[in-house]
Amino acid sequence: MADGIKPQPGILDIALYKGGDASLDGVSNVLKLSSNENPYGASDAAKEAFSRAVHTLHRYPSTDHASLRKAISDVWGVDAHRVFCGVGSGDVLKLLSEAYAGPGDEVVFTEHGFSMYPIYARACGATPVVVPERERVIDVDAILAACGDKTRLVYIANPANPTGTMLGAAEVTRLADGLPPQALLVLDGAYAEYVEGFDAGKSLVDTHANVVMTRTFSKIYGLGGMRVGWGYASQDIIDVLNRIRGPFNLSSAALAAAEAAVRDTEYTEKCRVENARLREWMATALAELGVPSDTSTANFVLARFADETEADACDEALRKAGIIVRKVAGYKLPHCLRITVGDESACRRVVHAVAQFKGAVK
Ligand SMILES: *Cc1c(COP(=O)(O)O)cnc(C)c1O
């Protein structure tokens, strides 16, 4: 390697992100519950829109995403001019740190926060600052105490991943109000649609110039493979993000599928209701087997075991049963496993396998 060629500071400190495993050696009929995907897939309307896109593959896609932003505005009551569309919400989250943080700046997130946040911080040369939580719930006072002159960005997910817990609106407002003037609060709403009637910070964005909300099509909309997300913020912030994104960042197929998906509110609601029902059922059944969890507000359950040894052994037993869940030792939760809420048969399969592991059935 040429001696003089060096990446920007921070980049070589990044540990590669590891996605959820998708296959097991020698096992067919694998049940993947490691990436919080929608078990029912995308809505038929989204699939049809994707198919129609085949006829215009030779055309460049829309660069202003106007049609998708209009659909998002119609469904979520946000101002279409202040919606920004990115290549998954991860893209939006990353562009925010690129635009607002750099060497010498601090980016704040919590100890069980989404593992991409430290990557976004380091990628732009900023210093990650990790704040403790209180019993797997984000602690607003601890975040505020960690903020200072150098803080440029605070990332929180609400509902949070992998804990599944939530902060109430009053707490989020207190956080936004208490930040130093140069710090942006980023509310990652990847799981917002799973919470009935939740605005995910939309009204806070409307009243606070220091708040950004991000959302994704990868979770309830079942379009993880399409890579579409969006952000909502003040016009100034949206104008900044539009300057640094790729002009054709979203493909025509992705735009069409996302637009149809967000407009299919009936399907979204059906997915939300089914998820809530099965999440409750699975969490209760696991608790009865001696595997408790915090009340989850998302499409997964963070199952707690006695210790790391038991969690690892259960993970191994689930793998033998063809079920892939997510180990979360990297999130400082070595005694836990994050289990996506699948469809009904998936949830039954999980509970049966955990029951066998616990010796509750032969
Ligand atoms: C899944 C997830 C995202 C979504 O990422 P995409 O890039 O939109 O697929 C963002 N934040 C959190 C906390 C997530 O769990």
The ligand as a MOL file (V3000), in Angstrom:
LIG
                    3D

  0  0  0     0  0            999 V3000
M  V30 BEGIN CTAB
M  V30 COUNTS 15 15 0 0 0
M  V30 BEGIN ATOM
M  V30 1 C -33.8700 -0.9240 11.0990 0
M  V30 2 C -33.4850 0.3750 11.7020 0
M  V30 3 C -33.2910 1.4950 10.8980 0
M  V30 4 C -33.6120 1.4160 9.4350 0
M  V30 5 O -32.5510 1.3830 8.6200 0
M  V30 6 P -32.8200 1.5240 7.0510 0
M  V30 7 O -31.5530 2.1240 6.5860 0
M  V30 8 O -33.9640 2.4730 6.8910 0
M  V30 9 O -33.1170 0.1770 6.5200 0
M  V30 10 C -32.9400 2.6800 11.4850 0
M  V30 11 N -32.8060 2.7730 12.8210 0
M  V30 12 C -33.0170 1.7380 13.6260 0
M  V30 13 C -32.9140 1.8970 15.0960 0
M  V30 14 C -33.3520 0.4940 13.0900 0
M  V30 15 O -33.5450 -0.5440 13.8890 0
M  V30 END ATOM
M  V30 BEGIN BOND
M  V30 1 1 1 2
M  V30 2 1 2 3
M  V30 3 2 2 14
M  V30 4 1 3 4
M  V30 5 2 3 10
M  V30 6 1 4 5
M  V30 7 1 5 6
M  V30 8 2 6 7
M  V30 9 1 6 8
M  V30 10 1 6 9
M  V30 11 1 10 11
M  V30 12 2 11 12
M  V30 13 1 12 13
M  V30 14 1 12 14
M  V30 15 1 14 15
M  V30 END BOND
M  V30 END CTAB
M  END
